[in-house]
Amino acid sequence: MISDDHRRKAQNSIILSQCFGQVAPLCFANGLMLSYLDYQNVSEQAIVLFLKTPSIISLMLILPIAYFSDLYGKKKLGQIGNILQSIAFMGLCFALTLASDPTWLILLSIVCFAFGVTLFNGSWFALLDPVILPQTRGSFFAKMRTCWKFAGVTFTFFVQYLLEKNGHHALSTLLLCVALFCLIRMFFYQRIPELEPSENLVESKKGLSEFKSRFMVIFEDRPYRNFCIFKFLFPVITSCTIILVHLYLKEYLNYDHASIVFIGNVAFIGAIVGFSFGALLLKKLGMKKGFLYSSIAMATTIILLPFHGVFSFIPVELYFSGLIFLEGVCAASFGISVTSIMLDLLPQKNKSMSTSMFLMCQESGSTVAAITAATLISTFAESNYVYRGVNINVYSVLLILSGILTPILTYLFIRQYKVTRKS
């Protein structure tokens, strides 16, 4: 057990850990890494794959890492992950100084970062589960995500300012700042109590048979298995949305790097609003309705993105900024519902492996989406038709399909979902 005072301090450490640590993954979404890779002359299809490399690595390693987290301690592996993320961004910074082709070092650094993120994520929700009371999950996760998104927005404004003022000369400074934040995170992460200690290490001698046994116990939990299937299919539809928007703005509307970073920041600001709105939606409507309504709203904003030509009376910058803001609000509200449902359905044994199966399915979907998007972009990159002010190209078609399929998939899942614990 843990006292209320210690629980409050632990929750503060969780929030501060995320405020510093989430800056690194956000660089793959806020346009900084896109600007970095473009500056290093990486091709468009390679950019999509590079930005999704963390998902590919996580897919391959998340379950074994979670298994060893349950055995050897969640925080031990998490701290190693923080160190590797810091080293990765130092490597990306060093790649800027190479006179020869730096692609090998860029890829190596991104793989190192991906491995570090996977080590951290392998036990993150399992570490948090006993610290967060079921009745406060919605409000706590809204508060936590609001705080780290605010930190991300602040950093992204800093990124935009330096890119506008100093251009690509600012990249090395920004990458070193991210490396430092990963190291600072270690201090706050260490202060989070591990209330469910690691298991008897004799278990580890059972090897593969024990791993398979634990996997099958989780797999046979039908409600959780259905949720994992949903978490595979949903990223297939939506995970490349922000990358597609960035590339669309860059290729067809000639946005510069600073403007793309600004659009990313607008999404983060929307997310800050969305986390609070999502917690309120969860409280007022319950998980099922909040889950469904937020997905419908998110799908609507995604579908409208390519139709800026139809609404030509609205300035393009205002049109995209407004829709990206609303998409950020809806996606954040949806994320609060997803996390609450995941913890509601989470099996009470083998928590690290259970949460990691959820993450593995999510990253599997992201990997499929990345490979599919990269292939389609490579094949149809030159195809663009204008019909009544609407650009019909590979980016707009993928965005519209994403918007159509999102509420359909959500509805099919929500039909069979039943709340099992108070959230």
C-alpha positions as CSV (number, residue, x, y, z in Angstrom):
1,M,0.0,0.0,0.0
2,I,1.0,3.6,-0.4
3,S,-0.1,6.7,1.6
4,D,-2.1,9.5,-0.1
5,D,0.9,11.8,0.4
6,H,3.3,9.4,-1.3
7,R,0.8,8.7,-4.0
8,R,0.6,12.5,-4.7
9,K,4.4,12.8,-4.9
10,A,4.6,9.8,-7.1
11,Q,2.0,11.2,-9.5
12,N,3.9,14.5,-9.6
13,S,7.1,12.6,-10.5
14,I,5.2,10.8,-13.3
15,I,4.0,14.1,-14.8
16,L,7.5,15.7,-14.6
17,S,9.1,12.6,-16.1
18,Q,6.8,12.9,-19.1
19,C,7.2,16.7,-19.4
20,F,10.9,16.2,-20.1
21,G,10.9,12.7,-21.7
22,Q,8.1,13.1,-24.2
23,V,9.9,15.9,-26.0
24,A,12.1,13.3,-27.8
25,P,9.2,11.3,-29.3
26,L,7.4,14.6,-30.2
27,C,10.3,15.5,-32.4
28,F,9.1,12.8,-34.8
29,A,5.6,14.4,-34.9
30,N,6.2,18.2,-34.6
31,G,8.1,18.6,-37.9
32,L,11.6,18.9,-36.3
33,M,12.8,15.4,-37.6
34,L,11.1,16.0,-40.9
35,S,13.1,19.3,-41.3
36,Y,16.2,17.4,-40.2
37,L,15.8,14.6,-42.6
38,D,14.9,16.9,-45.5
39,Y,18.0,19.0,-44.7
40,Q,20.1,15.8,-44.9
41,N,18.6,15.1,-48.4
42,V,16.6,12.0,-47.4
43,S,14.0,11.1,-50.0
44,E,10.2,11.4,-49.3
45,Q,9.5,7.7,-49.1
46,A,12.6,7.2,-46.9
47,I,11.4,10.0,-44.6
48,V,8.1,8.2,-44.0
49,L,10.0,5.0,-43.1
50,F,12.6,6.7,-41.0
51,L,9.9,8.5,-39.0
52,K,8.2,5.2,-38.4
53,T,11.3,3.2,-37.6
54,P,10.5,3.5,-33.8
55,S,7.3,1.7,-34.5
56,I,9.0,-1.1,-36.5
57,I,11.6,-1.7,-33.7
58,S,8.9,-1.6,-31.0
59,L,6.9,-4.2,-32.9
60,M,9.9,-6.6,-32.9
61,L,11.1,-6.1,-29.3
62,I,8.2,-4.9,-27.1
63,L,7.0,-8.3,-25.9
64,P,10.4,-9.8,-25.0
65,I,11.3,-6.5,-23.2
66,A,8.1,-6.5,-21.3
67,Y,8.7,-10.1,-20.2
68,F,12.1,-9.3,-18.8
69,S,10.7,-6.2,-17.2
70,D,8.4,-8.3,-15.1
71,L,11.3,-10.5,-14.1
72,Y,14.2,-8.1,-13.6
73,G,12.4,-4.9,-12.6
74,K,10.4,-2.3,-14.6
75,K,12.5,0.7,-13.7
76,K,15.9,-0.9,-14.5
77,L,15.1,-1.4,-18.1
78,G,13.2,2.0,-18.3
79,Q,16.3,3.9,-17.2
80,I,18.5,2.1,-19.8
81,G,15.9,3.3,-22.3
82,N,16.3,6.9,-21.2
83,I,20.1,6.7,-21.6
84,L,19.8,5.2,-25.1
85,Q,17.4,7.9,-26.2
86,S,19.9,10.6,-25.1
87,I,22.7,8.9,-27.0
88,A,20.6,8.7,-30.1
89,F,20.0,12.4,-30.3
90,M,23.7,13.0,-29.7
91,G,24.3,10.8,-32.7
92,L,21.9,12.7,-34.8
93,C,23.7,15.9,-33.9
94,F,27.0,14.4,-34.8
95,A,25.7,13.3,-38.2
96,L,25.3,17.0,-39.1
97,T,29.1,17.4,-39.0
98,L,29.9,14.5,-41.3
99,A,31.3,15.5,-44.7
100,S,30.4,12.1,-46.2
101,D,26.9,10.6,-46.6
102,P,25.5,10.6,-43.0
103,T,22.5,8.3,-43.8
104,W,24.1,5.3,-42.0
105,L,24.6,7.3,-38.8
106,I,21.1,8.8,-39.0
107,L,19.6,5.3,-39.3
108,L,21.8,3.9,-36.5
109,S,20.8,6.8,-34.2
110,I,17.1,6.4,-35.0
111,V,17.3,2.7,-34.3
112,C,19.1,3.4,-31.0
113,F,16.3,5.9,-30.1
114,A,13.7,3.3,-31.0
115,F,15.3,0.7,-28.8
116,G,15.4,3.1,-26.0
117,V,11.8,4.1,-26.3
118,T,10.8,0.4,-26.5
119,L,12.7,-0.3,-23.3
120,F,10.9,2.5,-21.6
121,N,7.5,1.8,-22.9
122,G,7.7,-1.9,-22.2
123,S,6.8,-1.4,-18.6
124,W,5.4,2.2,-18.4
125,F,1.7,1.5,-18.0
126,A,2.4,-1.5,-15.7
127,L,4.5,0.8,-13.5
128,L,1.7,3.4,-13.4
129,D,-1.3,1.1,-12.9
130,P,-1.0,0.6,-9.1
131,V,-0.1,4.2,-8.5
132,I,-3.2,5.6,-10.2
133,L,-6.5,4.9,-8.6
134,P,-9.2,3.6,-11.0
135,Q,-11.7,6.4,-10.1
136,T,-9.1,9.1,-10.9
137,R,-7.6,7.7,-14.1
138,G,-9.5,9.9,-16.5
139,S,-8.6,13.1,-14.7
140,F,-5.0,12.1,-14.0
141,F,-4.2,11.1,-17.5
142,A,-5.8,14.3,-18.8
143,K,-3.7,16.3,-16.4
144,M,-0.5,14.4,-17.2
145,R,-1.0,14.7,-21.0
146,T,-2.0,18.3,-20.7
147,C,1.3,19.1,-18.9
148,W,3.6,17.2,-21.2
149,K,1.8,18.6,-24.3
150,F,2.2,22.1,-22.9
151,A,5.9,21.3,-22.5
152,G,6.0,20.0,-26.0
153,V,4.3,23.1,-27.4
154,T,6.7,25.4,-25.6
155,F,9.7,23.4,-27.0
156,T,8.1,23.4,-30.5
157,F,7.7,27.2,-30.4
158,F,11.3,27.4,-29.5
159,V,12.1,25.1,-32.5
160,Q,10.1,27.3,-34.8
161,Y,11.8,30.5,-33.5
162,L,15.3,29.1,-34.0
163,L,14.5,27.7,-37.4
164,E,13.1,31.0,-38.6
165,K,16.0,33.0,-37.1
166,N,19.0,30.7,-37.8
167,G,17.7,28.1,-40.3
168,H,19.3,24.7,-40.2
169,H,22.2,26.0,-38.2
170,A,19.9,25.7,-35.2
171,L,19.4,21.9,-35.6
172,S,22.4,20.9,-33.6
173,T,21.4,23.1,-30.7
174,L,17.9,21.7,-30.7
175,L,19.0,18.0,-30.9
176,L,21.4,18.5,-27.9
177,C,18.6,20.1,-25.9
178,V,16.5,17.0,-26.5
179,A,19.4,14.8,-25.4
180,L,19.7,16.8,-22.2
181,F,15.9,16.5,-21.5
182,C,16.2,12.7,-21.8
183,L,18.9,12.7,-19.1
184,I,16.8,15.0,-16.8
185,R,13.9,12.6,-17.1
186,M,15.9,9.9,-15.4
187,F,15.9,11.9,-12.1
188,F,12.1,12.1,-12.0
189,Y,11.6,8.6,-13.3
190,Q,13.7,7.2,-10.5
191,R,11.3,8.7,-7.9
192,I,8.3,6.8,-9.2
193,P,7.7,3.9,-6.8
194,E,7.7,0.3,-8.2
195,L,4.8,-1.0,-6.1
196,E,4.7,-4.4,-7.8
197,P,8.2,-5.7,-7.4
198,S,9.9,-8.0,-10.0
199,E,9.1,-11.7,-9.8
200,N,11.4,-14.5,-8.6
201,L,14.2,-14.8,-11.1
202,V,13.9,-18.5,-11.0
203,E,11.0,-17.9,-13.4
204,S,13.5,-16.7,-16.0
205,K,15.2,-20.1,-16.2
206,K,12.0,-21.5,-17.7
207,G,12.8,-19.5,-20.8
208,L,10.7,-19.7,-23.9
209,S,8.1,-22.1,-22.5
210,E,7.3,-19.6,-19.7
211,F,7.2,-16.7,-22.2
212,K,4.7,-18.6,-24.4
213,S,2.6,-19.6,-21.4
214,R,2.3,-16.0,-20.3
215,F,1.5,-14.9,-23.8
216,M,-1.3,-17.5,-24.1
217,V,-2.9,-16.4,-20.8
218,I,-3.1,-12.9,-22.1
219,F,-4.3,-14.0,-25.6
220,E,-7.1,-16.0,-24.1
221,D,-8.6,-13.0,-22.4
222,R,-11.2,-12.3,-25.1
223,P,-12.1,-8.6,-24.2
224,Y,-8.5,-7.6,-24.1
225,R,-7.7,-9.5,-27.2
226,N,-10.4,-7.7,-29.1
227,F,-9.1,-4.4,-27.8
228,C,-5.6,-5.3,-29.1
229,I,-7.0,-6.2,-32.5
230,F,-8.7,-2.8,-32.6
231,K,-5.3,-1.2,-31.6
232,F,-3.7,-2.9,-34.6
233,L,-6.3,-1.8,-37.1
234,F,-6.7,1.8,-35.9
235,P,-3.1,2.9,-36.5
236,V,-3.2,1.2,-39.9
237,I,-5.9,3.8,-40.8
238,T,-4.7,6.9,-38.9
239,S,-1.0,6.8,-37.7
240,C,0.5,8.4,-40.8
241,T,-2.1,11.3,-40.9
242,I,0.2,14.0,-39.5
243,I,3.1,12.9,-41.7
244,L,0.8,13.0,-44.8
245,V,-0.4,16.5,-43.9
246,H,3.2,17.7,-43.5
247,L,4.2,16.3,-46.8
248,Y,1.1,17.6,-48.5
249,L,1.8,21.1,-47.2
250,K,5.4,20.9,-48.3
251,E,4.9,19.4,-51.8
252,Y,1.7,21.2,-52.9
253,L,1.4,24.4,-50.9
254,N,5.2,25.1,-50.7
255,Y,5.3,25.4,-46.9
256,D,8.8,26.0,-45.5
257,H,10.2,24.1,-42.5
258,A,9.3,26.7,-40.0
259,S,5.7,26.8,-41.2
260,I,5.4,23.0,-41.0
261,V,6.7,23.1,-37.4
262,F,4.1,25.8,-36.7
263,I,1.3,23.5,-38.0
264,G,2.7,20.8,-35.7
265,N,2.5,23.2,-32.8
266,V,-1.1,24.0,-33.6
267,A,-1.9,20.3,-33.3
268,F,-0.2,20.2,-29.9
269,I,-2.2,23.2,-28.7
270,G,-5.4,21.5,-29.8
271,A,-4.3,18.4,-27.9
272,I,-3.8,20.4,-24.7
273,V,-7.5,21.5,-25.0
274,G,-8.5,18.0,-26.0
275,F,-7.1,16.3,-22.9
276,S,-9.2,18.4,-20.6
277,F,-12.2,18.1,-23.0
278,G,-11.7,14.3,-23.2
279,A,-11.7,13.9,-19.4
280,L,-14.9,16.0,-19.2
281,L,-16.5,13.9,-22.0
282,L,-15.5,10.7,-20.2
283,K,-17.1,11.9,-17.0
284,K,-20.3,13.2,-18.6
285,L,-21.0,10.5,-21.3
286,G,-19.0,7.5,-20.1
287,M,-16.2,5.7,-22.0
288,K,-18.3,4.2,-24.8
289,K,-20.0,7.4,-26.0
290,G,-17.0,9.5,-25.4
291,F,-14.9,7.0,-27.4
292,L,-17.3,7.0,-30.3
293,Y,-18.2,10.7,-30.5
294,S,-14.5,11.8,-30.4
295,S,-13.6,9.4,-33.2
296,I,-16.4,10.8,-35.4
297,A,-15.3,14.3,-34.8
298,M,-11.7,13.4,-35.5
299,A,-12.7,11.7,-38.8
300,T,-14.6,14.7,-39.9
301,T,-11.6,17.0,-39.5
302,I,-9.3,14.6,-41.4
303,I,-11.7,14.3,-44.3
304,L,-12.0,18.1,-44.6
305,L,-8.2,18.7,-44.8
306,P,-7.8,18.1,-48.6
307,F,-10.9,20.2,-49.5
308,H,-9.3,23.6,-48.9
309,G,-9.9,24.5,-52.5
310,V,-13.7,24.2,-52.0
311,F,-13.5,26.7,-49.2
312,S,-11.4,29.2,-51.2
313,F,-13.0,32.2,-49.3
314,I,-11.0,31.0,-46.2
315,P,-7.3,31.8,-46.3
316,V,-5.3,28.6,-46.7
317,E,-3.2,29.2,-43.6
318,L,-6.3,29.8,-41.4
319,Y,-8.1,26.8,-43.0
320,F,-5.3,24.3,-42.2
321,S,-4.5,25.8,-38.8
322,G,-8.1,25.6,-37.8
323,L,-8.7,22.0,-38.9
324,I,-5.3,20.8,-37.5
325,F,-6.3,22.4,-34.1
326,L,-9.6,20.7,-34.1
327,E,-8.0,17.4,-35.1
328,G,-5.6,17.8,-32.2
329,V,-8.6,18.4,-29.8
330,C,-10.5,15.3,-31.1
331,A,-7.4,13.0,-31.2
332,A,-6.5,13.9,-27.6
333,S,-10.0,13.3,-26.4
334,F,-10.0,10.0,-28.2
335,G,-6.6,9.1,-26.6
336,I,-8.0,9.7,-23.1
337,S,-10.8,7.2,-23.8
338,V,-8.4,4.7,-25.3
339,T,-6.1,4.8,-22.2
340,S,-9.0,4.4,-19.9
341,I,-10.4,1.4,-21.8
342,M,-7.0,-0.2,-21.9
343,L,-6.6,0.0,-18.1
344,D,-10.2,-1.1,-17.6
345,L,-9.6,-4.3,-19.7
346,L,-6.0,-4.8,-18.5
347,P,-5.4,-8.4,-17.1
348,Q,-4.3,-8.3,-13.5
349,K,-1.4,-10.7,-14.1
350,N,1.7,-10.1,-16.2
351,K,0.9,-6.4,-16.6
352,S,4.0,-5.5,-18.4
353,M,3.4,-8.1,-21.0
354,S,-0.3,-7.2,-21.2
355,T,0.4,-3.5,-21.8
356,S,3.2,-4.3,-24.2
357,M,0.9,-6.5,-26.3
358,F,-1.3,-3.5,-26.6
359,L,1.7,-1.4,-27.6
360,M,2.9,-4.1,-30.0
361,C,-0.4,-4.2,-31.8
362,Q,-0.4,-0.4,-32.0
363,E,3.1,-0.3,-33.4
364,S,2.3,-3.2,-35.8
365,G,-0.5,-1.1,-37.3
366,S,1.8,1.9,-37.5
367,T,4.4,-0.2,-39.3
368,V,1.9,-1.5,-41.8
369,A,0.7,2.1,-42.4
370,A,4.2,3.4,-42.9
371,I,5.2,0.7,-45.4
372,T,1.9,1.1,-47.3
373,A,2.1,4.9,-47.3
374,A,5.8,4.9,-48.4
375,T,5.0,2.4,-51.2
376,L,2.0,4.4,-52.5
377,I,3.9,7.7,-52.3
378,S,6.8,6.2,-54.3
379,T,4.4,4.8,-56.9
380,F,2.0,7.8,-57.3
381,A,4.2,10.7,-56.2
382,E,3.8,12.5,-59.6
383,S,0.1,12.0,-59.9
384,N,-2.0,15.1,-59.1
385,Y,-5.3,16.1,-60.5
386,V,-7.4,19.2,-59.7
387,Y,-11.2,18.7,-59.6
388,R,-13.3,21.8,-58.6
389,G,-10.5,23.2,-56.5
390,V,-9.6,19.9,-54.9
391,N,-6.1,18.4,-55.3
392,I,-6.5,14.7,-55.9
393,N,-3.2,13.0,-55.2
394,V,-1.8,10.2,-53.0
395,Y,-1.8,12.4,-49.9
396,S,-5.4,13.6,-50.2
397,V,-6.8,10.2,-51.1
398,L,-5.1,8.5,-48.1
399,L,-6.4,11.3,-45.8
400,I,-10.0,10.9,-47.0
401,L,-9.8,7.1,-46.7
402,S,-8.5,7.5,-43.1
403,G,-11.4,9.8,-42.2
404,I,-14.0,7.4,-43.7
405,L,-12.7,4.2,-42.0
406,T,-12.0,5.7,-38.6
407,P,-15.6,5.9,-37.2
408,I,-16.6,2.6,-38.8
409,L,-13.8,0.7,-37.0
410,T,-14.6,2.5,-33.7
411,Y,-18.3,1.6,-33.9
412,L,-17.5,-2.1,-34.6
413,F,-15.3,-2.3,-31.5
414,I,-17.6,-0.3,-29.2
415,R,-20.6,-2.6,-30.0
416,Q,-19.0,-5.5,-28.2
417,Y,-17.1,-3.6,-25.4
418,K,-18.5,-3.8,-21.8
419,V,-17.0,-1.7,-18.9
420,T,-15.5,-4.1,-16.4
421,R,-14.1,-1.8,-13.7
422,K,-15.0,1.6,-12.5
423,S,-13.0,4.3,-14.4
